[in-house]
């Protein structure tokens, strides 16, 4: 474990010195990491399922046209060269 290791001889990098400082100020891990605890974590995970509903281009274009029609959107100012 961490405490059983002998300290590395100097010179250490700044990152190694900082890591040693953090390890010294924090206590030991709250839970021991074992294959059983890892397996339990993995089995408790929910699998996300993403559904591809196709392109949103038509919906976006309709939203832009509606805002332009209402006078709430000036794409010429936002996107120079726009001619939608």
Secondary structure as GFF3:
##gff-version 3
##sequence-region A 1 84
A	DSSP	three_ten_helix	2	4	.	.	.	ID=ss1
A	DSSP	alpha_helix	14	25	.	.	.	ID=ss2
A	DSSP	alpha_helix	35	44	.	.	.	ID=ss3
A	DSSP	alpha_helix	57	70	.	.	.	ID=ss4
A	DSSP	alpha_helix	75	78	.	.	.	ID=ss5
###
